[in-house]
Amino acid sequence: MRHGTDAAPLTVDELRTRAEWIRLRVIEMIDRAGLGHYSSVFSCAEILSVLYYRVLRLDPTRPQWADRDRFLLGKGHAAVGLWPILADLGYLEDSDLDDFGFVGSKVGDHPDMRLASGIDFSSGSLGHNLSVGLGMALAGRIKNLDYRTYVLLGDGEIHEGQVWEAAMAASFYKAANLVAIVDSNGFIGSGPIEELMSVEPLADRFSAFGWDVHEIDGHDVAAVVALFDRLERGAGDKPVCIIARTAKGKGVSFAEAEPRKWHIGWMTPDEKALAASEITSRM
C-alpha cells in the first residue's frame, strides 16, 4: 500500500480496514516492546488512516520534498500508531518496527524527527506542536509553497496555554493553510477531562479565536472523508479546526470500558487474543 502524489486515494471501505490494521499492528508492537499507549491510538486510528491514505500530499521517495504536506503529532504518545503507516508507505523498513521501544531504535514511544524519516517535528512535552505547525504554515506562505500543515492534538493537550497562544496567532495571521484536528476522546491519562478541567464548549472556543470550526464523529470514516474532501486547499482566510468526537480505546470492548486503565498497559495473551478477534471480525 503506497500513497504518493500520483496514487489513487483509498475508498471509504479500504480506509476502514486500514484503521483496523493500525490497531492490530499497535497491539503486536506494544506486546513485543512491553510498553506503549493502546487507547490513545485506538481513538484516532480512523483519523490517521484517512490522513495518510487519502488526504496528505506526500511522496515517500522524496521525504524532504519542499511542497509536501506537513503532519505534526501533538499527542506524541500515539506514535506507535504512526510507525506502521510510515513503514507501509516506505519511509521506514518493516524491520524497524521490531525495535519499537528499545534503546537506540528509530521508532520510540514519541516521534523524533532526528531519527525517523517522515517525521516533520518531534513530540514529547505536550502542547507545542500547534505553535510549530503555525510556524511551518507561515513559512510555506512566505516561500509561495502550496503545502498544508496538519496538527493532531489530544483534547487533554489543549489544557496547555501555548495551544491557545498559537490559536490566537493563527487567526490573526490568517493561516488558512493550517488544519488542527482535536482527537476529542474525553480522557487524559489521569481520568475524564470533565472531572479534571473541562475544555468544553470546544467548538465555541475555537470559533471565538477566529477559526473555521467543524465537528464530526471521528470514527465515521465516510464523514471524515467527506469533510476533508470539502476543505479546499488555500480557500478562505481562517485556520481550520476539526473537532473529532471519538472514544478512547475504540474498537476493543474492554479498552473502551476502562479507558484510563489502557492509556498505558500491557495485554495478557488472553486479552491480546480477544482484542485481535474483535478487530479482525470487522475487517
Secondary structure, DSSP 8 states (H G I E B T S, - for coil): ----TTS----HHHHHHHHHHHHHHHHHHHHHHT---HHHHHTTHHHHHHIIIII----TT-TT-TTS-EEEESSGGGHHHHHHHHHHHTSS-HHHHTTTTSTT-SS-SS--TTTSTT-SS--SSTT-HHHHHHHHHHHHHHTT----EEEEEETTGGGSHHHHHHHHHHHHTT-TTEEEEEEE-SEETTEEHHHH-----HHHHHHHTT-EEEEEETT-HHHHHHHHHHS-TT-SSS-EEEEEE--TTTTSHHHHHSTTTTTS----HHHHHHHHHHHHTT-
